[in-house]
């Protein structure tokens, strides 16, 4: 088989293995939600956030050493061993009976998440620089594994528990995931080929870690925190979100969450091509812009609020002689009141309402025969604000965020081989660590914000703030590059006096 053929085979197996690992890595999003929803375990929202986040933690902090090992020993052997080792705690999860046991088991099978660092380094050595963005984008399609779990795991749980009549049937699910890891390890060992980064073989550990001194590495890590860490967190958090906010079953919520995670994983290949075509930095500008817009719109919670509105006050003293729903009479002076609508938007909730609606009316607060003074309140004002947060509008915005994140993940990893061609494993590892830590911390932060405020949309407030910081830093870097590479453009908004451009403008426009 030619080198090109071997490269394509390695890319295919890397992508399939990453899909399996990602499906296993995000299992808790479905399993923990199911166990809580069925009252098999009584864990609060913060504990749920920890259980969802802990696998992401171990899969993140171990990415750097796994990236170094891949550069040193090659992706074939490291990937195979990784799959087999991750299968053990995954299998043991089936025997967990307490929160602590779930925590330790989750920490162990989270090792599957390190597959990303291994796959990135192993894929990059098989493709030239001009094709690495596309190749790594295709490999990144393995993120779709989270969608497979979101869609498939609830259905498997329903079958294993006989529709809930045999709740202990959930214990077979981790065993099935463990078996998939073992089968994948065997296939990977026999269908891939060895290749290492030859020029890195003699490097010491400190030499391998030298790129970590660069601020650029940590900036890439922040970008990845937003586009990958938040993606991993939302792929799991959206399931309890749909269950609680929209009263869906776990199975239906999993399907809806897959609308976010599946396209995001698949479109990563397009993100790689776009990054090769226009550059990673230009792609990231658009990614952060789209994410920020959608996240700000998602921040508005579902609401049904009644607030004091404009009332009606007496303009003279007198005796109330008549009171009706639409008017109050004081002496011979009639005060017309705004009538209450026959029905409110909340009472017609089946309608698709995109924007918040507002209605106002006035209600009498006086009775016939009552003496009123000048400026006394005759009718109080009521303002009703209703925002439906329609599930399909919500899902569309989440879908758009997922698409942008999918493209952004490829954009970040296009930048790494451009700036660190000899240290893809190490730099990709630390960027993956930071991004993965986003997947760990975000569900925990979501849980504590929810517990503190009782508002589910605090999720989007946090992500919007993180995206704004990333976009601002990216913009400042671009401004710095322009000042360095094109100082004349940066210093002069108007044409340079005496310059040819100025003369041309004067000749054209006087």
Beta strands, then each sheet from edge to edge (+ up, - down):
strand 1: 303-313
strand 2: 318-324
strand 3: 327-330
strand 4: 333-336
strand 5: 357-364
strand 6: 371-372
strand 7: 377-387
sheet 1: 1+ 7- 5+
sheet 2: 4+ 3- 2+ 6-
end
